[in-house]
């Protein structure tokens, strides 16, 4: 689930469990739309956070629409 959009345009995503997508993994939304690649895994082991770098930074409107969206690994 997308928790934040950073000032640099990266997405901060909370993993659903202890087995997060590894760095370099492509992530999509439920419709299959590509949203970026995982560039960092950090935080607690039980439910880590991921930093996802999109192809281009989202516009403010796109960023707001992404908040609380569920992303899945491709």
Rosetta silent file (secondary structure, phi, psi, omega in degrees, C-alpha in Angstrom):
SEQUENCE: XXXXXXXXXXXXXXXXXXXXXXXXXXXXXXXXXXXXXXXXXXXXXXXXXXXXXXXXXXXXXXXXXXXXXXXXXX
SCORE:     score description
SCORE:     0.000 S_00000001
   1 L     0.000  131.214 -179.035    0.000    0.000    0.000 S_00000001
   2 E   -72.377  123.416 -178.817    1.405    3.398   -0.994 S_00000001
   3 E  -101.401  -29.288 -177.056    1.976    5.455    2.155 S_00000001
   4 E  -160.879  157.544  170.322    3.714    8.551    0.756 S_00000001
   5 E  -116.516  121.108 -175.914    5.141   10.273   -2.286 S_00000001
   6 L   -76.879  163.729  177.292    8.518   11.836   -1.477 S_00000001
   7 L   -58.082  -27.390  178.938    9.590   15.283   -2.708 S_00000001
   8 L   -83.161   -3.056  177.393   11.875   13.555   -5.222 S_00000001
   9 L    96.160    1.174  177.228    8.888   11.638   -6.648 S_00000001
  10 L   -78.540  154.945  178.411    9.617    8.213   -5.163 S_00000001
  11 E  -101.926  134.677  173.078    6.817    6.159   -3.656 S_00000001
  12 E  -101.469  119.644 -172.991    7.041    4.801   -0.112 S_00000001
  13 E  -120.090  137.392  175.724    5.154    1.508    0.009 S_00000001
  14 E   -93.662  126.837  178.023    4.384   -0.688    3.029 S_00000001
  15 L   -69.749  151.120 -178.398    4.883   -4.404    2.381 S_00000001
  16 L   -81.646  -13.778 -179.334    1.977   -6.666    3.275 S_00000001
  17 L  -162.804 -167.617 -175.939    4.171   -9.173    5.089 S_00000001
  18 L   -77.660   -1.989 -178.300    7.710  -10.301    5.877 S_00000001
  19 L  -113.030   77.120 -177.364    8.468  -11.343    2.261 S_00000001
  20 L   -76.035  163.731  174.458    8.863   -8.028    0.379 S_00000001
  21 L   -65.858  134.188  179.662    9.675   -7.682   -3.292 S_00000001
  22 L   -71.231  161.042  178.073   13.475   -7.618   -3.720 S_00000001
  23 L   -57.018  139.447 -178.678   15.289   -4.578   -5.087 S_00000001
  24 L    94.770  -10.177 -178.803   14.960   -4.299   -8.863 S_00000001
  25 L   -74.224  135.990  175.112   11.484   -5.845   -8.961 S_00000001
  26 E   -77.129  141.777  177.328    8.907   -4.134  -11.178 S_00000001
  27 E  -123.089  143.482 -179.233    5.668   -3.166   -9.434 S_00000001
  28 E  -129.466  170.263  171.620    2.234   -2.638  -10.974 S_00000001
  29 L   -92.156 -175.825 -176.612   -1.229   -1.756   -9.740 S_00000001
  30 L   -63.270  -25.448  179.538   -4.159   -4.203   -9.808 S_00000001
  31 L   -85.089   -4.173  179.780   -4.923   -3.312  -13.441 S_00000001
  32 L    92.242    7.581  178.653   -1.376   -4.162  -14.517 S_00000001
  33 L   -74.679  124.661 -179.930   -0.223   -0.569  -15.019 S_00000001
  34 E   -65.445  132.075  178.762    3.540   -0.320  -14.434 S_00000001
  35 E  -117.959  -12.616  177.326    4.400    2.060  -11.583 S_00000001
  36 E   148.100 -165.407  179.561    8.154    1.592  -11.152 S_00000001
  37 E  -126.931  146.454  177.029   10.895   -0.546   -9.654 S_00000001
  38 E   -71.122  126.568  179.226   11.841   -1.263   -6.058 S_00000001
  39 E  -115.041  -11.993 -178.727   15.103    0.542   -5.281 S_00000001
  40 E  -158.778  140.793  173.575   15.270    0.117   -1.499 S_00000001
  41 E  -121.230  127.900 -176.835   13.873   -2.123    1.254 S_00000001
  42 E  -151.425  167.127  175.231   14.015   -0.755    4.809 S_00000001
  43 L    99.781 -162.110 -175.299   12.317   -0.782    8.187 S_00000001
  44 L   -66.496  145.698 -177.095   11.046   -3.579   10.428 S_00000001
  45 L   -65.265  -35.809 -176.611   11.555   -7.150    9.260 S_00000001
  46 L   -63.912  -40.175  178.176    7.930   -8.154    9.951 S_00000001
  47 L  -148.196   81.742 -176.326    6.483   -5.545    7.524 S_00000001
  48 L   -71.511  169.746  173.551    9.200   -3.539    5.779 S_00000001
  49 E  -103.184  153.884  176.769    8.827   -0.438    3.650 S_00000001
  50 E  -124.366  143.527  169.472    9.885   -0.231    0.005 S_00000001
  51 E  -102.002  124.451 -179.744   11.040    2.744   -2.003 S_00000001
  52 E  -112.474  125.487  177.150    9.708    2.555   -5.557 S_00000001
  53 E   -97.482  112.926  178.042   11.229    4.735   -8.264 S_00000001
  54 L   -75.531  166.591  177.411    8.669    5.466  -10.988 S_00000001
  55 L   -59.033  -39.763  176.548    9.645    6.114  -14.615 S_00000001
  56 L  -141.191  149.747  179.299    8.777    9.763  -14.040 S_00000001
  57 L   -61.601  138.799  179.225    7.782   11.619  -10.882 S_00000001
  58 L   -70.784  150.139  173.532    4.005   11.725  -10.467 S_00000001
  59 L   -70.026  164.223  177.933    2.188   15.030  -10.769 S_00000001
  60 H   -54.968  -39.995  179.034    0.560   16.254   -7.542 S_00000001
  61 H   -65.564  -42.980  177.838   -2.808   14.946   -8.742 S_00000001
  62 H   -65.125  -39.506  179.271   -1.330   11.550   -9.636 S_00000001
  63 H   -61.429  -43.764  178.084    0.483   11.433   -6.298 S_00000001
  64 H   -63.903  -40.521  179.603   -2.726   12.019   -4.356 S_00000001
  65 H   -65.477  -29.110 -179.307   -4.490    9.328   -6.412 S_00000001
  66 H   -77.598  -23.645 -178.493   -1.693    6.853   -5.596 S_00000001
  67 L   -57.662  132.417 -178.642   -1.963    7.275   -1.812 S_00000001
  68 L    70.100    6.862  175.234   -3.391    4.105   -0.235 S_00000001
  69 L   -75.532  147.444  177.936   -3.241    2.300   -3.602 S_00000001
  70 L   -94.724  127.740  176.463   -2.106   -1.316   -3.513 S_00000001
  71 L  -111.435  146.216 -179.455    0.887   -2.180   -5.691 S_00000001
  72 E  -125.622  154.129  177.589    1.918   -5.746   -6.552 S_00000001
  73 E   -75.821  146.673 -177.490    5.141   -7.209   -7.836 S_00000001
  74 L   -83.311    0.000    0.000    5.222   -8.112  -11.472 S_00000001
